[in-house]
């Protein structure tokens, strides 16, 4: 994990508004990123792979990510396809390990938020 943006906290600090838990995680696999950057140096505009973790209105946690195949369509270089395939496989494996219901590019966990906040 390269980055962890706590959107809930940022909105509270910057705007004084409350919102449910929402985080943006910057996921990176260095060998895959290196391979992609060797093929297309400007692909860094699409890195790292952002993963969101948020609480929905029912108290369930949703994990979502942009399909890495989008990189292939944006840069138009076939050599990026194998990198996107592997990144997608890894992200889907992580999401599947969370359980819940997969919908498009997200997984909704069946677990409710704990009554104890983790800091």
C-alpha positions in Angstrom: 0.0 0.0 0.0 1.5 3.3 -1.1 -1.1 5.6 0.2 -4.1 5.8 2.5 -6.4 8.8 2.2 -9.0 9.1 4.9 -11.6 11.0 3.0 -14.0 11.0 6.0 -11.4 12.8 8.2 -10.4 15.2 5.4 -14.0 16.3 4.8 -14.4 16.8 8.6 -11.2 18.9 8.9 -11.6 20.9 5.6 -15.4 21.3 5.4 -16.7 20.5 8.8 -19.0 17.9 7.4 -19.7 14.4 8.7 -19.8 11.4 6.4 -19.6 7.6 6.7 -16.1 6.0 6.7 -14.5 6.3 3.3 -10.8 5.6 2.4 -8.9 5.7 -0.8 -6.0 3.2 -0.8 -3.2 3.4 -3.3 -2.3 -0.2 -4.1 0.9 -1.0 -5.9 2.7 -4.1 -7.0 6.3 -2.9 -7.7 7.2 -5.5 -10.3 4.0 -4.9 -12.3 4.3 -1.1 -12.0 7.9 -1.4 -13.2 6.9 -3.5 -16.2 4.1 -1.0 -17.1 6.4 2.0 -16.7 9.0 0.4 -19.0 6.4 0.0 -21.7 4.8 3.4 -21.2 6.4 6.0 -19.0 3.3 8.2 -18.9 1.2 5.3 -17.4 2.3 6.8 -14.1 -0.7 9.1 -14.5 -2.9 6.0 -13.9 -0.9 4.6 -11.0 -1.2 3.4 -8.3 -4.3 1.4 -8.5 -6.9 3.1 -6.3 -9.0 0.9 -4.1 -11.9 2.5 -2.2 -13.2 1.2 1.1 -16.4 2.8 2.3 -19.4 2.2 4.4 -22.8 2.1 2.7 -26.2 3.2 4.0 -26.9 -0.3 5.4 -23.7 -0.3 7.5 -21.9 -2.7 5.1 -18.4 -2.1 3.8 -17.9 -1.7 0.1 -14.5 -2.4 -1.5 -14.2 -1.1 -5.1 -11.5 -0.7 -7.7 -11.2 0.5 -11.3 -10.7 -2.4 -13.7 -7.0 -2.3 -14.7 -8.1 -3.1 -18.3 -9.0 0.6 -18.5 -5.2 1.2 -18.6 -5.0 -0.8 -21.8 -7.7 1.2 -23.5 -6.3 4.6 -22.3 -2.7 4.0 -23.4 -3.4 1.8 -26.4 -0.3 -0.3 -26.1 -0.7 -4.1 -26.3 2.3 -4.8 -24.1 0.4 -3.3 -21.2 -2.3 -5.9 -21.6 -0.4 -8.6 -19.7 0.3 -6.2 -16.8 -3.4 -5.2 -16.6 -4.4 -8.9 -16.7 -2.2 -9.7 -13.8 -3.2 -6.7 -11.8 -6.9 -7.5 -12.4 -6.4 -11.1 -11.3 -4.7 -10.0 -8.1 -7.3 -7.4 -7.2 -10.2 -9.8 -7.9 -8.5 -12.4 -5.7 -8.3 -9.9 -2.8 -11.9 -8.9 -3.3 -13.0 -12.5 -3.4 -11.2 -13.3 -0.2 -13.3 -10.6 1.5 -16.5 -12.5 0.8 -19.8 -10.8 0.3 -21.4 -10.0 -3.0 -19.4 -9.1 -6.1 -21.0 -6.4 -8.3 -19.0 -5.1 -11.3 -15.7 -4.0 -9.8 -16.6 -4.0 -6.2 -17.3 -6.3 -3.3 -19.8 -5.6 -0.6 -19.0 -7.2 2.6 -21.8 -8.6 4.7 -20.1 -7.6 7.9 -21.5 -4.7 9.8 -19.3 -2.0 11.3 -18.0 -2.7 14.7 -19.4 -0.5 17.6 -15.8 0.2 18.6 -14.0 2.6 16.3 -10.4 1.7 15.3 -8.0 4.6 15.4 
